[in-house]
Amino acid sequence: MKEKIFKNFSLKVLSVVCAIILWTIIVNVNDPNTGYTFSNVTVQLINTESLTDNGYTYEIVDGGKISVYVSGPKSVVTDLKASDIVATADLIKVTAYTEYVDIKVQIVKDGQARTDVEAMPKTSAVRLNIENRTSQTFNVNIENTGALADGYSIVSQNVSPNTVRITGASSVITTIDTVKAVVDVNGFYGDITQTVPLTLVDIDGNALSMEGLELSKTEVDYSAQIQQTKKVPVKYNLSGSVADGYSLGNVQLSQEEVVLAGNSNLLDSIHEVLIPADTLNVSGLKADKTFTVEIAKLVPEGVVPISNKSVLVTVKVSNSYAKDIKVGTSQIQFSNLGASLKAVPTETELTISVKGDKTLVDALTTSDIKMVVDVAGLTEGTHSVTVAVTLPTGCTLNGNVTVQITISNGNQTTQDTQQTTAAQ
């Protein structure tokens, strides 16, 4: 068997080589037909203005990328590329009720249409979603990200233009909730001027694609003024008296501190924001009242509030409530008492009637009550004098308070004590 295989072996090899050469010559001379499938061929839509000019917009649902089978002479087919295949869908006769548009395919090589090959799309039609085309104008909202340098704040900021007109499919336009200009201000301590791209956001805060939409502007010019800041307390004074039979209760502030921005020299001169008494006039009040006070009116020009622009001051008013409170006379302070004189109350305790808001009056302690007696012009002896009583805001004195005091010569008392001690 072995001998038969290798007998005339060289002749057999030569025969195979000659056969291959002969077949190659035959193939090249005859150029037989062959076929090949090209994938991811883009379908071009033509005459789209027949829809857009009539107020419609469109979206390719299916068939935007197709496969095309090309057959023809092998020498031609093997020389083709996917870019030589032109697939089109003509919208010239399409209406709002059309869903599918036929796809036509041809081979264009070096700018010349080839008729010696046949192209067959494996997807025969492109599927469209056609909708009414609508436009809507949106305000441009500013969103800052990042943190400014410590001690600085944005005094004012704006964008130009501050509105944008968006045109597209009505179903897409209705999903737009907000148009934002998102600005990264991290680390800034000076004024900002920059161009910022716009972002479309739905009601859930998710970013939307701009594909298929026409925007009058895709970016806006942003500018911001940045200044130093300072936090100061808010104080107030009241004027007037509530109606008879009513008492002033707590005074509540919507914010007890305010952040101000401005020139550093101006800020250094501000230690508090004081709401003047004539702004908070409670005359004749029989019920609670809330005053709205604009901070900008209480600070120097060139300084602006950064936190809330106004403070709400709520004055509580209630029916009068009276309560007697016993206070030790040791709390009495004497003013204008001569250096050599001594004043001593003849009683150890006083009863003071206080009226006002029940909550405030019930919370009152003796340490909250200040009592002063002016003894100017009084000589040695016993005197009945009026006590000046100071109470916390919301509490008032119900009637006058008097006390008996004895004024004596302090030096004489000391001498008598020394003589008594010596005699003993």
Secondary structure by P-SEA (a helix, b strand, c coil): cccccccaaaaaaaaaaaaaaaaaaaaaaabbbbbbbbcbbbbbbccccccccccbbbbbcccccbbbbbbccaaaaaacccccbbbbbbcccccccccbbbbbbbbbccccccccbbbbbcccbbbbbbbbbbbbbbbbbbbbccccccccccccccccccbbbbbccaaaaaacccccccccccccccbbbbbbbbbbbcccbbbbbcccccccccbbbbbbbbbbbbbbbbbbcccccccccbbbcbbbbcccbbbbbccaaaaaacccccccccccccccccbbbbbbbbcccccccccccccccbbbbbbbbccbbbbbbbbbccccccccccccbbbbbcccbbbbbbbccaaaaaacccccbbbbbbbccccccbbbbbbbccccccccccbbbbbbbbbccaaaaaaaaaaaaaac
